[in-house]
Amino acid sequence: MQTVTLNVHGMSCGHCVKAVENSVGELAGVTEVKVHLEDKKVDVTFDEATVTLDQIKETIDDQGYDVVE
């Protein structure tokens, strides 16, 4: 298992939190997703043998938010 913290811009409300947590949480291999709205950060714990970090980033991007390196 690996845990990463991503900087995500564009999140501003509870709907944003639910959109990111639900979409990323549905990915196979993701065991935990926690959005920190005030800090514009998302903590993700996942099995890197099942899902890639790029897939997680793409899922967040598909919800309309920007993952910043």
Secondary structure, DSSP 8 states (H G I E B T S, - for coil): -EEEEEEEES--SHHHHHHHHHHHHTSTTEEEEEEETTTTEEEEEE-TTTS-HHHHHHHHHHTT-EEE-
